[in-house]
Amino acid sequence: MKVAFCIRPNQYAGGDMVQALKTREYLLKLEKDIQIDVLDTPEKLDKSFDIAHIFNYSTEQITNEYFAKALEMNIPIVSSPIYWDYSYAQPSYPAYVWTKGFITKSIMRAGKMMNKLFTFIPLGRARVFSFSISSRFRKNIHYYIEKSRFILPNSMEEGKLCYLFSNYKDPSYKKIRVVLNGVDVSGVSILKKESFFSKYPIPENYILQVGRIEFAKNQINLVEAMMVKPEIPIVFLGYWDDNARYYLRMKSAAERRGNVYFVKNVPHDEVYSFIITQRLMYCCLLGSHQD
């Protein structure tokens, strides 16, 4: 059997890519008579594949292209949503952007009204207000569920959420097959303490937060909350865009506080060293470290 794992272009290794690559790695260990090719563009999908496994409902444009190409060639589709509802955070986003972090009750109310407005405007989920769930995005989820032979969420709650958003009328949820995310510690490179702190010049006994630096993950509030304890180091491990508005604001807050460290690129097998090399005061994992 030949399977295509269909993912977005590899700009940086987000959680959806890590899930796809680790799924492939362990499937190949369990089943020898299977070939799995990882595709990062729909143009690479052809009739030689027996199954198209499409990852991530939120990357609408490329996800739609994968579905269209697979259906055109009559390739059975399995999909992993990797989706959650972040619309609760949307009202505060324009307030944060337009007021430079100073959020008033009136702007929060305006944000909630915009959240409802953008539900009816045909924008995708990831547009100007990236947490809105537009009518078009709901239709897309319905389309993904309808055209998939099976849906592979990471929990039944995630699967039911997709059904709910899309108004997909199938109360039996017969397409859902839950595939739990695992924790892979095989082949982990645990650096010795001296080597670790030589390679990563950070202090000991820190607060660690792992995940892409972005508004939805709320890292700036950790910095603000710890202003009263500047003697405790904070380490952020994950990708960021140097020119992103949220990162620049967070960097400014980190400079005001001091004792905040950013580590951008770390080999996947060394992330574990940040957790066990020395005593952590607090650890929060948000997606993969490159996510």
N, C-alpha and C positions, 0 to 999 in steps of 0.2 A: 504494500500500500504506500502511496506517495501523497504526503500531506503538505499543504502550503500554510505556513503561519504568517498571516498578513498583519503587519504592524506599520506604524507611521514612520516617516523618514527619521533616521537616527541623528537628530540634532543634539540630544543628550539622553542618557539612559534613564528614562523615567520609570515609574513603577509598572506601567503596562508592558514595557519592553522587558524588564526584569522578569515579570511573570511569564511572558512568552518564552524567553530564553531558558528559564529554569524548568518550565514545563517540558520543553523540547529535550533538555538534558536528561531528565529523569524518565521520560517516555522511552527514549532510546536505550536506557539501561534496562527497562522492563520488557521491551519488545524489540527483538532483533530484526524482524521482518517488516520494518517500517522505515521509510525515508521521510524526513521532515526538512523542508527548505524554508528559511526565514526570508520573506519578501518585504521590501520597504517601499515598493511602488506597484500599483495595479498592473503596470505594463508587463511585469514579470510573471503574472498569473496566466497559465495556458492550459490547454486540454490534457496535458500529461498528468495533472493532479487529480487524485480521487476525491479529496476533501479540501475545502478552503475553510480554515479556522481564522476568523476575523476578530481582532482584538480592539476594544475601546469604542463605545458608542459616542463618546464626547467629541472625538475627532471627526466631525460630521463629513467634511468634504471628502477626505480620503476613504473614510468608511463607506460612504455612498458609492464611490468609484469601485471599491473592492466588491461590494454586493452586486453592482450592475455587471461587472466583468464576469463574476462567477455565475450569475443567472444566465447571462448571454451564452455561456459555454456549458450550461446544465451541470455545473459542479455542485454537489451538495454542500451546504453551508452550516458550520457550527460557529457560534459567536460567544465571546466573553464580554459582557457589558462594561466591567470595570467602571461603574458609574454610581454616583451618589448625589443626592439633592442638596446643593449648597445655596438654594434660593433664599434661605433664612439670612444669609450674610449679605445679600445684594443691597438691601436698603442702606446699610452703613457704608457701602463702597463709594457711591458718588459723594456722600457726605465727607468721607475721609479725603477724597481727591480734591474736592472743591474748597474745603475749609482747612486744608493742611493739617488734618488730624483733629481739629476742634469740631466735635459733633454736637449739634444742638438738637433739642426735641423737635423743633419745626422742620429741620432738614431731614431728620429721621422719618418724620411723617411723610415728607415729600418723597423720600426714597421708597417708602412702602407703596405709595401711589404709583411711582414709576415701575415698580416690580409688577404691579397688576397691568399697567399699560403695555409693557414689553411682552406680556403673555400673548397679546393679540397682534403685535407687529411682527411681520415675517422675518425676524432676525434669527440667526442660529444661536445656540446656547453660548458659544464662545465668541461674542462680539464685544461691543463697547462695554456693556454691562454683563460680564461673563457669567454671572450667577443666575440670570433670568432663565426661566424655562418657557420658551416661546411656543406658540402653536405649531410652528414648523418643526421644532425639535421633537415635540410630542408625536407628530406624524412620522418623523424619522424612526423613533423608537418602535412605534407600531409596525413600521415597515421591516425593521431589523428582526423583530420577533416573528412576524408573519413569514418571512422568507427563510428563517433559520430552521433547520431540522431539530437542533437542540440548542438550548441556552445554558451557558456554564458560568453562573455567577459565583462569587466567593462566599455567598451566604444565601439562604432562602429569603431573608429580608431584602437583600439587594434585588433578587429576581422578582419578588412580588412588587417592589417599588417600580421597576421598569414596566411591569404589566399595568400597574395603577396609573402611571403617567401617560401611558399610550392608550388607555381605555381598551386594552386588548381583552376581548370577551372570551376568556377561557378560565373559569374558576378552578379547574382541576390542575392548572399549572403543569400540564403533562410534558411540556417541552423542557422544563427546568431540571438540570442535573448539577447539584452543588459540588464545586471543587474548591475545597478550603485552601487558603494560602498556607504554605509551610514555612518553616524556618530552617535554612540550610547552613549547617556549621561544618560540613565536610570540606576538607581542603582549606579551612580557614588558616590564615597566616597570623599567628599570635606573636607579635613582636615583643622582645624583651624590653623591660622598662627603660633601660638606658637607650636602646636603639629607637624606641618609640618617641621619646622626648627629644632625641637628637633629630629625628626626621620631621617631627611635628612640634615646633617650638611653642608649646602652650603650657600653662601652669598645671599643677596637680589638683585633684579633688574639685572638679568643676561640675557645673550644670551642663548637660549635653542635650542638644536638640537636633534631631536628624530629619532632614527633609528639604525640598526645594524652598527657597525663600520667596514667599509670595503672600499676598493679602489674606488668602483663605486659610493659611496655616498660623496666622496670628502671632508670629514671632516677636513683633514689635512690642506687644503687650507684656511679654516675658521680660524684655529689657526694662520697660517702664515700671513693672511691678518690683523689679530688683534694684531700682534706684536707691532704695533705703538700705541695701546691703551690698555696696559696691566692692567690698572685700572678697566676695564670692565670685570666682571666674565663671563666665558663660562661654560655651563653645557651640557654634552653629556649624554643622557639617552638612553640606549640600550645595547644589547648583544655584547660581543666581545670575541675573542679567545685570551687567555693570551699569546700564543706563535706565533700568526700570525704576519708575517713580517710587514704588514701595521699598525697594532695596536702598535707594538713596536716602529716604526718610529714616529707615531703620539704621543705616550706617551713621547718620547724624545723631540719632538717639544713643547709639552705642558709643560714639565719641564723647558725648556729654557725660555718660555714665563712667566710661573707662572699664578696663578689665573684661572686654568682650572680644572674642576671637572668631574669625571666619576661616573655615577650611573648605575649599571649593572642590578639588578633585582628589579623590582617594580611591585606590584600587578596591574593588568590591570585597575582596577577601581580607582586607585590612580594617574594615569598619568595626569588626568585632573587637579589635585591639583597643578601640576608643572606650569600649564598655568594660573590659575585664583587666586591662593593664594596671589599673589602679582603682581605688575606691571612688565611685561616682556619688555625688550628692543627689543627683536627680538625672533621669534619662527619659526623653520622650522621642519615640520613633514615629515619623510621619511619612509613610510611603518608603520607597527605597532611598538610600543616601544620596543618589544622584537625582532623585525626583525633587 
